[in-house]
């Protein structure tokens, strides 16, 4: 079956294939961020569908870092029982689960954050709904500490790995980007300074979980925005992380303000439109030795196989697994036709009103069959 179904390991975490479910918002948590049985069941279906590694939806480390309703949080010890139920569900299904830790920074609003958003700089940019307050040095220290505490909870509660969200316009990315980081102190200016927050977060997380536990990052190759993060600075950040022991880098690109070059593009209806972040992955892989994952419009078995031949070590998908939680199993059993996802992004809209993402196309097809 080619490289896709090779067994591998990342810092002691054994994986049954090279298919990764990339993080996405699911909208299946309580208002305070507590995970529900519905979310645990959803992750279990992905595990039973033989996804090699499930990366959770982006999980906030502090309440003001929440972006959307139904988003998961790991900012309090109160969620221990529910989190252990979630990780046990995945393990019972034969899977591995990595939690993605995030702070939305300025990419939220007062309603969801419970206060005026916080960001590296108080700037008006297209990706921010409001002009945020600038983070003080004390604010930065407290957020870094929150990442460390959240990492310890994650390991203690049964997650198999941690991924930092350093992409798509969230706080780590905001520090990296000269568009959103206009600071003149030690956290702004040069790429060395703009990497400081990222490295402080990585170091405290690594300290919290130890050397023998996988810590990864999702990193933009480029923000695809005028004045935003460019591939040269992303390579520098990747090299700094590798020098301190990062276990894998998932390469992505874009922000919600990047228009046609956003992270989740529509109308991926031909192989040549797939793997649209592959150039960034190639560039970063040239300069680091740690495993590289790449996400972005992968739909076809052959494109995934080709991507694994020298470009990346793992291929990541999000929307195809919303339509087909059993896609990995289907491919392994010999049906290697392309994923059924049509890249319409319809899965996200209903979730805000109905308590969770689902494929609207599939639902319409089921209703049509039922009524025929």
Secondary structure as GFF3:
##gff-version 3
##sequence-region A 1 372
A	DSSP	three_ten_helix	3	5	.	.	.	ID=ss1
A	DSSP	beta_strand	8	10	.	.	.	ID=ss2
A	DSSP	beta_strand	13	15	.	.	.	ID=ss3
A	DSSP	beta_strand	19	21	.	.	.	ID=ss4
A	DSSP	alpha_helix	37	48	.	.	.	ID=ss5
A	DSSP	beta_strand	53	60	.	.	.	ID=ss6
A	DSSP	three_ten_helix	63	65	.	.	.	ID=ss7
A	DSSP	three_ten_helix	77	79	.	.	.	ID=ss8
A	DSSP	alpha_helix	80	92	.	.	.	ID=ss9
A	DSSP	beta_strand	97	102	.	.	.	ID=ss10
A	DSSP	alpha_helix	110	113	.	.	.	ID=ss11
A	DSSP	beta_strand	118	119	.	.	.	ID=ss12
A	DSSP	beta_strand	133	134	.	.	.	ID=ss13
A	DSSP	alpha_helix	137	156	.	.	.	ID=ss14
A	DSSP	beta_strand	161	166	.	.	.	ID=ss15
A	DSSP	alpha_helix	171	176	.	.	.	ID=ss16
A	DSSP	alpha_helix	191	194	.	.	.	ID=ss17
A	DSSP	alpha_helix	196	209	.	.	.	ID=ss18
A	DSSP	beta_strand	214	220	.	.	.	ID=ss19
A	DSSP	alpha_helix	231	243	.	.	.	ID=ss20
A	DSSP	beta_strand	248	252	.	.	.	ID=ss21
A	DSSP	three_ten_helix	259	261	.	.	.	ID=ss22
A	DSSP	three_ten_helix	271	273	.	.	.	ID=ss23
A	DSSP	alpha_helix	278	287	.	.	.	ID=ss24
A	DSSP	beta_strand	291	295	.	.	.	ID=ss25
A	DSSP	alpha_helix	301	308	.	.	.	ID=ss26
A	DSSP	beta_strand	314	317	.	.	.	ID=ss27
A	DSSP	alpha_helix	319	323	.	.	.	ID=ss28
A	DSSP	alpha_helix	327	332	.	.	.	ID=ss29
A	DSSP	alpha_helix	346	354	.	.	.	ID=ss30
A	DSSP	alpha_helix	360	371	.	.	.	ID=ss31
###
